[in-house]
Amino acid sequence: MSRRELYRLIRALPERQIPAAKKHLESFVGADRNDAIRHALEAAPIDDEPLTCDERRAIEEAEEDIKAGRVRIWNPKTDVWS
């Protein structure tokens, strides 16, 4: 497939499909592992199942750890833990 063929397909897209096509094309441009993960997460269906007792308990424990200062946060922009 050539760029010319891609341009032809893009021009033939209905207006309502342009945002989805843009997302897909962006995932190919400069795609690295983080882009692929981000794309997979964006495309994943929403988890609408109710939380289990174990999940609620884990969330409560995590919130207690945060309040108690037992959690370190990593800043990906500076590559530093705080």
Long-range contacts (C-beta under 8 A, 24 or more apart in sequence): none
